[in-house]
Amino acid sequence: MKKFIAIYHSAPEAMAQMADATPEQKAEGMQHWLDWKDRIGSAMIDLGAAVMGGVAISPNGAKTNSTKQVSGYSLVQAESMEAAHKLFDGHPHLHWHPTASIEIHECIAM
């Protein structure tokens, strides 16, 4: 089984929308994620977490705010990249804001 990292991207206005949500709205949104987790079953390695405030570090040591708009990650396992893509069909992240997107990368053993 191969491992894949899903990187969730959202524009700042999407993150602001989430920050302004009521506790009930946040719980409803989280339930969609938990339903997705249950749907993919043993393919889930780590549901992950929301992230924010990224910093880019250059080879010269300079630090700048990240412009990648990364908002979270998950780790899954699948037989192939195509199979990993199918795990994200209907994923709730893709339906909560028009700027939302998901990148999937295979994790390569070092």
C-alpha positions as CSV (number, residue, x, y, z in Angstrom):
1,M,0.0,0.0,0.0
2,K,1.3,3.5,-0.9
3,K,0.9,6.5,1.3
4,F,-0.4,9.9,0.1
5,I,-0.6,13.3,1.6
6,A,-3.6,15.5,0.7
7,I,-2.9,19.2,1.1
8,Y,-6.0,21.4,1.4
9,H,-5.9,24.9,-0.1
10,S,-8.3,27.7,0.7
11,A,-8.2,31.4,0.0
12,P,-8.0,33.8,3.0
13,E,-11.7,34.7,2.6
14,A,-12.6,31.0,3.0
15,M,-10.7,30.8,6.2
16,A,-12.3,34.0,7.5
17,Q,-15.7,32.5,6.7
18,M,-14.8,29.4,8.8
19,A,-13.5,31.6,11.6
20,D,-16.8,33.5,11.7
21,A,-19.0,30.4,11.7
22,T,-21.1,29.6,14.7
23,P,-20.3,26.6,16.8
24,E,-23.2,24.8,15.3
25,Q,-22.0,25.5,11.7
26,K,-18.5,24.4,12.6
27,A,-19.9,21.1,14.1
28,E,-22.0,20.5,11.0
29,G,-19.0,21.1,8.8
30,M,-16.9,18.7,10.9
31,Q,-19.5,16.1,10.6
32,H,-19.1,16.1,6.8
33,W,-15.4,15.4,7.4
34,L,-16.1,12.6,9.8
35,D,-18.6,11.1,7.4
36,W,-15.9,11.1,4.7
37,K,-13.4,9.5,7.1
38,D,-15.9,6.8,7.8
39,R,-16.7,6.3,4.1
40,I,-13.0,5.7,3.2
41,G,-12.5,3.4,6.2
42,S,-9.1,1.8,6.5
43,A,-7.6,4.0,3.8
44,M,-7.4,6.8,6.4
45,I,-4.1,7.0,8.1
46,D,-4.4,10.4,9.7
47,L,-7.4,12.8,9.3
48,G,-4.9,15.5,9.8
49,A,-5.5,19.0,11.0
50,A,-6.2,22.5,9.9
51,V,-3.1,24.7,9.5
52,M,-2.4,28.4,9.1
53,G,0.3,31.0,9.3
54,G,2.8,29.3,7.1
55,V,6.3,30.7,6.7
56,A,8.5,30.2,3.7
57,I,12.3,29.8,4.4
58,S,14.7,30.6,1.6
59,P,18.2,28.9,1.2
60,N,19.7,32.2,2.5
61,G,17.6,31.9,5.7
62,A,15.2,34.7,4.8
63,K,11.7,34.1,6.0
64,T,8.5,35.4,4.4
65,N,4.8,34.6,4.9
66,S,3.8,31.6,2.7
67,T,1.6,32.5,-0.3
68,K,0.5,28.8,-0.9
69,Q,-2.8,29.2,1.0
70,V,-2.4,25.8,2.7
71,S,-5.3,25.2,5.1
72,G,-4.8,21.6,6.2
73,Y,-3.7,18.1,5.4
74,S,-4.7,14.4,5.6
75,L,-2.7,11.2,5.1
76,V,-4.3,8.2,3.3
77,Q,-3.2,4.9,1.8
78,A,-4.1,3.4,-1.5
79,E,-2.8,1.1,-4.2
80,S,-2.1,3.9,-6.7
81,M,-2.5,7.6,-7.3
82,E,-5.7,6.9,-9.2
83,A,-7.1,5.0,-6.3
84,A,-6.1,7.8,-4.0
85,H,-7.9,10.3,-6.2
86,K,-11.1,8.2,-5.9
87,L,-10.9,8.5,-2.1
88,F,-11.5,12.3,-2.5
89,D,-14.5,12.0,-4.8
90,G,-17.2,14.1,-3.1
91,H,-14.8,15.3,-0.4
92,P,-16.4,18.0,1.8
93,H,-13.5,20.4,1.4
94,L,-14.3,20.8,-2.3
95,H,-17.9,21.9,-1.5
96,W,-17.6,24.6,1.2
97,H,-16.0,27.4,-0.8
98,P,-15.4,28.0,-4.5
99,T,-11.7,28.6,-3.9
100,A,-11.1,25.3,-2.2
101,S,-8.9,22.7,-3.8
102,I,-7.0,19.6,-2.8
103,E,-3.5,18.5,-3.9
104,I,-2.5,14.8,-3.6
105,H,1.1,13.8,-3.4
106,E,2.6,10.3,-3.0
107,C,4.9,9.9,0.0
108,I,8.1,8.4,-1.1
109,A,10.2,6.4,1.4
110,M,13.6,7.9,1.9
